[in-house]
Amino acid sequence: EEAPVEDREKITGFCLQDAQLSQMVHLANLCESQFGAGRDIEWGFENNILYLLQCRSITTWKAA
């Protein structure tokens, strides 16, 4: 079911808070230092807690 979004903040605002973004950067750096560069990282927030769902090698990336 589709419904129009009337809250302007939900349309133009950021989906993450600065603190959440900082947590994600930290997580990405930890994954890269542990497993190496070129990681496909899946994550999620629940109750403002960041969870790592998956971290694996990127399999479809090709250098330009």
Buried (B, 14 or more C-beta within 10 A) or exposed (E): EEEEEEEEEEEEEEEEEEEBEEBBEEBBEEBBEEEEEEBEBEBEEEEEEBEEEEBEEEEEEEEE
